[in-house]
Amino acid sequence: MVEVNGVDVEALEKVLRMVSEQYSDPNRRRQMNLRRSRVSWRGGMRSLVRAGAGRFEVDEDPSGPVNTPTSLEYLLGSLGACVLLTFVYLATRRNVRVDDVEVAVEGELGDLMTYLGLSDEGDPGFVRMSLTCYVRSDADENLLREIFSESLRRSPVLRTFMREVELSANLRTLK
């Protein structure tokens, strides 16, 4: 077994061949591209998110101790995780060993008061975000910069932030 960055390269290549074969089938392509999550209210300002094989809690209670990240912090974390894992994946595919990597993400909201319903003036979403990748590796710095640039181009979460996304939002009442 050949391992780079904790990844079994032979197993990875086998999975990539399988994905390529299945993706060529138009009936499978949409299914392979689709991701889902389901969010349930847990009382107060808490929710439980089920996504893939995992679950996590979100706590937005401004009046009490917050025991979990907020949805905005999960959003920032998701961006950082996606860029980081894309970086490691691309480095692994190029046989570039990474000793350590960390991504720091920061976001600035447009207007917190709008989110809290205390104003109708601003935009409650992020107006600025920054991302910094810290990497330790014996590889050439130019090669690491190339891999980082490619990871920004290939990160699905980052690319979603970089453009508008068609969103369908519906309300269904239950009796």
Sequence and secondary structure as in RCSB ss.txt:
>XXXX:A:sequence
MVEVNGVDVEALEKVLRMVSEQYSDPNRRRQMNLRRSRVSWRGGMRSLVRAGAGRFEVDEDPSGPVNTPTSLEYL
LGSLGACVLLTFVYLATRRNVRVDDVEVAVEGELGDLMTYLGLSDEGDPGFVRMSLTCYVRSDADENLLREIFSE
SLRRSPVLRTFMREVELSANLRTLK
>XXXX:A:secstr
  EETTEEHHHHHHHHHHHHHHHTSHHHHHHHH   EEEEE STTEEEEEETTEEEEEE  TTS   S  HHHHH
HHHHHHHHHHHHHHHHHHTT   SEEEEEEEEEES HHHHTTS SSS  SEEEEEEEEEEE SS HHHHHHHHHH
HHHH HHHHHHTS            
